[in-house]
Amino acid sequence: MARKKKHPEHVNHERWLVSYADFVTLLFALFTALYAMSNVDKSKARQLKTSMRSAFNLDFFSGTPKPSGLETVDQFATPAVPTLGALVEIAPIAPERPTGEGEVGQGAGAGAGAGDGGKSEGDTFAEVRERLIDLAKELGGTVAVHEEKRGMVVSLDESTLFASGSAEILATARDPMARISEKLAGSGMEVIVEGHTDNAPVRGGRYASNWELSTARALTVVHYLQDQGRVDPRRLAAAGFSQYRPVAKKNKARNRRIEIVLFPHDIALEQ
């Protein structure tokens, strides 16, 4: 009796459908999970957060008191990150604007600004600018006034203010400084005093480097404006930039300077 011949098995070319179906199923599960995560129940999320903090005793390590109820737990919201303004230098904290002598009050008859009809901050800035420009013309080349994006800049020649390697104001510079302080005392401007040096290294003396020297000179001018010029200290700040912000490549004398940067109080509030 003859044996039946076995037919060869055909190769299944549709095996990929199994892997494809598994992949589609996993993909469906992934998007379903993502959709579910995007629709968070805030009340349940607060309950979860409270339970997790209580279970792991996170309040003990953070030093904050435990919430007494769900209403004390904050939302799952990302706080807004503050952005830097145009002034990256050391900017003063803007206090509430005082109303007093030499400043514009809230109304037409408030404070010493009543005689000017309660002028705005912009008018005050324009007046200060004109007064300083006139003063710069009177003092000659020792003082220069110009405007930049950061505000109005009063540039003072270092050689007329300080001796070499020193941060003490010369006696001959006290009269020009007093006249500048007079223009700033009642202006209501925010004031940043910047110290700049050239790239010559400091050798010996009281200060270890140009960083210390430029900062000390800026602080000296700040103290003078506060103590002698009666400028509101809440509007003052000091910054030292050493040799790293030159205004001239070859003329080192121009780089050794003090710059008084003025800008309206409203700009400080926006930062």
C-alpha positions as CSV (number, residue, x, y, z in Angstrom):
1,M,0.0,0.0,0.0
2,A,1.5,3.3,-1.1
3,R,2.1,6.0,1.6
4,K,0.4,9.3,1.1
5,K,2.8,12.1,0.3
6,K,2.9,14.9,2.8
7,H,2.3,18.3,1.2
8,P,4.9,20.9,2.1
9,E,3.6,23.6,4.6
10,H,3.0,26.9,3.0
11,V,4.9,29.9,4.5
12,N,2.5,32.2,6.3
13,H,3.2,35.7,4.9
14,E,0.7,37.4,7.2
15,R,2.5,36.9,10.5
16,W,3.3,40.6,10.6
17,L,-0.4,41.3,11.3
18,V,0.1,39.9,14.8
19,S,2.9,42.3,15.6
20,Y,1.1,45.1,13.9
21,A,-2.1,44.5,15.9
22,D,0.0,44.4,19.2
23,F,1.6,47.7,18.2
24,V,-1.7,49.4,17.4
25,T,-3.1,48.2,20.7
26,L,-0.2,49.6,22.7
27,L,-0.4,52.9,20.7
28,F,-4.1,53.1,21.5
29,A,-3.4,52.5,25.2
30,L,-0.7,55.2,25.2
31,F,-2.9,57.9,23.7
32,T,-5.8,56.9,26.0
33,A,-3.5,57.3,29.0
34,L,-2.3,60.7,27.7
35,Y,-5.8,61.9,27.2
36,A,-6.8,60.8,30.7
37,M,-3.8,62.6,32.1
38,S,-4.6,65.8,30.3
39,N,-8.1,66.0,32.0
40,V,-7.1,66.0,35.6
41,D,-9.8,66.4,38.2
42,K,-8.5,69.2,40.3
43,S,-10.3,68.2,43.4
44,K,-8.9,64.7,43.2
45,A,-5.5,66.0,42.4
46,R,-5.6,68.2,45.6
47,Q,-6.7,65.2,47.6
48,L,-3.8,63.1,46.1
49,K,-1.3,65.9,46.9
50,T,-2.5,66.2,50.5
51,S,-2.4,62.4,51.0
52,M,1.1,62.2,49.6
53,R,2.4,65.1,51.8
54,S,0.8,63.5,54.8
55,A,2.1,59.9,54.0
56,F,5.7,61.0,53.4
57,N,5.6,63.7,56.1
58,L,7.0,66.3,53.7
59,D,5.9,69.2,55.9
60,F,8.2,68.1,58.6
61,F,11.3,68.4,56.4
62,S,10.2,71.6,54.7
63,G,9.3,73.3,58.0
64,T,5.9,74.4,56.8
65,P,2.7,73.7,58.8
66,K,0.4,70.9,57.5
67,P,-2.7,72.0,55.7
68,S,-5.8,71.8,57.9
69,G,-8.1,71.0,54.9
70,L,-8.2,70.7,51.2
71,E,-9.1,74.4,50.8
72,T,-5.6,75.3,52.0
73,V,-3.7,73.4,49.4
74,D,-2.6,75.4,46.4
75,Q,-3.5,74.6,42.8
76,F,-1.2,72.7,40.5
77,A,-0.1,75.8,38.7
78,T,3.4,76.7,37.6
79,P,4.4,80.2,39.0
80,A,5.3,82.8,36.5
81,V,9.1,83.3,36.1
82,P,10.1,86.9,36.3
83,T,11.9,88.3,33.4
84,L,14.8,90.7,33.5
85,G,14.3,94.2,32.3
86,A,16.6,96.3,30.2
87,L,18.6,97.2,33.3
88,V,20.7,94.2,34.3
89,E,22.9,96.2,36.6
90,I,22.2,96.2,40.3
91,A,18.8,97.8,40.4
92,P,17.2,99.2,43.6
93,I,14.0,97.8,45.0
94,A,11.3,100.3,44.1
95,P,9.6,101.6,47.2
96,E,6.4,103.4,47.5
97,R,6.8,106.8,46.1
98,P,7.0,109.3,49.0
99,T,5.2,112.6,48.8
100,G,7.3,115.3,50.3
101,E,9.4,118.4,49.7
102,G,10.6,118.7,46.2
103,E,8.4,115.9,44.8
104,V,5.1,115.9,42.9
105,G,2.1,115.0,45.1
106,Q,-1.0,113.1,44.3
107,G,-3.0,116.1,43.4
108,A,-2.6,119.6,42.1
109,G,-2.2,121.0,45.6
110,A,-0.2,118.2,47.3
111,G,3.3,118.6,48.6
112,A,5.9,121.0,47.2
113,G,4.9,120.1,43.7
114,A,1.6,122.0,44.0
115,G,3.1,125.1,42.5
116,D,3.9,123.1,39.3
117,G,0.3,121.9,39.0
118,G,1.1,118.3,39.9
119,K,3.4,117.5,37.0
120,S,3.8,114.0,35.9
121,E,7.0,111.8,36.2
122,G,7.8,112.4,32.5
123,D,7.8,116.2,32.9
124,T,10.0,115.9,35.9
125,F,12.5,113.7,33.9
126,A,12.5,116.3,31.1
127,E,13.2,119.1,33.6
128,V,16.0,117.3,35.3
129,R,17.5,116.5,31.9
130,E,17.5,120.2,30.9
131,R,19.0,121.3,34.2
132,L,21.8,118.7,34.0
133,I,22.6,119.6,30.4
134,D,22.9,123.3,31.4
135,L,25.1,122.3,34.4
136,A,27.4,120.2,32.1
137,K,27.9,123.3,29.9
138,E,28.8,125.4,32.9
139,L,31.3,122.8,34.3
140,G,33.0,122.2,31.0
141,G,34.5,118.9,29.9
142,T,34.5,117.3,33.4
143,V,30.8,116.4,33.1
144,A,28.9,114.9,30.1
145,V,25.2,114.2,29.8
146,H,23.7,111.8,27.3
147,E,20.7,109.5,26.9
148,E,20.7,105.7,26.4
149,K,18.1,103.0,26.4
150,R,18.7,102.5,30.1
151,G,18.1,106.1,30.9
152,M,19.9,109.4,31.2
153,V,23.6,109.0,32.0
154,V,25.7,111.7,33.7
155,S,29.4,110.8,33.1
156,L,32.0,112.2,35.5
157,D,35.8,112.2,34.8
158,E,37.5,110.1,37.4
159,S,40.6,112.3,37.5
160,T,38.4,115.2,38.8
161,L,36.8,113.1,41.5
162,F,39.5,110.8,42.9
163,A,43.3,110.6,43.2
164,S,45.0,107.6,41.6
165,G,44.1,104.4,43.4
166,S,41.8,106.2,45.9
167,A,38.1,106.2,46.5
168,E,37.9,109.5,48.5
169,I,36.4,112.5,46.8
170,L,38.9,115.3,46.2
171,A,38.3,118.7,47.8
172,T,38.2,120.3,44.3
173,A,35.3,118.0,43.3
174,R,33.0,118.8,46.2
175,D,31.5,121.9,44.5
176,P,30.6,120.1,41.2
177,M,29.2,117.1,43.2
178,A,27.1,119.5,45.4
179,R,25.7,121.1,42.3
180,I,24.8,117.8,40.7
181,S,23.3,116.6,44.0
182,E,21.1,119.7,44.1
183,K,19.7,118.8,40.7
184,L,18.9,115.2,41.8
185,A,17.6,115.9,45.3
186,G,14.0,116.6,44.5
187,S,13.7,115.0,41.1
188,G,12.2,111.7,42.2
189,M,14.5,109.8,39.7
190,E,15.9,106.4,40.4
191,V,19.7,106.7,40.6
192,I,22.3,104.0,39.9
193,V,26.0,105.1,40.4
194,E,28.4,103.0,38.4
195,G,32.1,102.9,38.9
196,H,34.5,102.1,36.0
197,T,38.3,101.8,35.7
198,D,40.8,101.2,32.9
199,N,42.5,97.8,32.4
200,A,45.7,98.8,34.3
201,P,46.1,96.3,37.2
202,V,46.0,97.7,40.7
203,R,49.4,97.4,42.4
204,G,49.6,97.8,46.1
205,G,47.4,100.2,48.0
206,R,44.1,99.5,49.8
207,Y,42.3,97.7,47.0
208,A,43.1,94.3,45.7
209,S,41.8,94.8,42.1
210,N,39.8,97.1,39.9
211,W,36.6,95.4,41.1
212,E,37.1,96.7,44.6
213,L,38.3,100.1,43.4
214,S,35.4,100.7,41.0
215,T,32.8,99.5,43.6
216,A,34.3,101.6,46.4
217,R,34.2,104.7,44.2
218,A,30.6,104.1,43.3
219,L,29.7,103.7,47.0
220,T,31.5,106.9,47.9
221,V,29.4,108.8,45.4
222,V,26.3,107.1,46.7
223,H,27.1,108.1,50.3
224,Y,27.8,111.7,49.2
225,L,24.5,112.0,47.3
226,Q,22.7,110.6,50.4
227,D,24.5,112.5,53.2
228,Q,25.5,115.8,51.5
229,G,23.0,116.0,48.6
230,R,20.0,114.8,50.6
231,V,19.0,112.4,47.8
232,D,16.4,109.8,49.0
233,P,18.5,106.7,49.8
234,R,15.6,104.4,48.7
235,R,16.2,105.6,45.2
236,L,20.0,105.0,45.3
237,A,22.1,102.0,44.2
238,A,25.8,101.4,43.5
239,A,27.5,99.1,41.0
240,G,31.2,98.4,40.2
241,F,32.1,97.2,36.7
242,S,35.9,97.3,36.9
243,Q,37.5,97.5,33.5
244,Y,35.0,95.4,31.6
245,R,32.7,98.2,30.2
246,P,35.1,100.5,28.4
247,V,33.9,103.3,26.2
248,A,37.2,103.8,24.3
249,K,39.8,101.2,23.1
250,K,42.9,103.5,23.2
251,N,42.0,106.4,25.5
252,K,42.2,104.8,29.0
253,A,41.4,108.1,30.6
254,R,37.8,108.0,29.2
255,N,37.3,104.6,30.7
256,R,38.1,105.8,34.2
257,R,34.8,107.4,35.0
258,I,31.8,107.5,37.3
259,E,28.4,107.2,35.6
260,I,25.2,108.3,37.3
261,V,22.3,106.6,35.5
262,L,18.9,108.2,36.0
263,F,15.5,106.8,35.0
264,P,11.9,107.5,36.0
265,H,10.4,105.9,39.0
266,D,7.7,104.2,36.9
267,I,10.3,102.2,35.0
268,A,11.6,100.8,38.3
269,L,8.1,99.6,39.2
270,E,7.9,97.6,36.0
271,Q,11.0,95.5,36.7
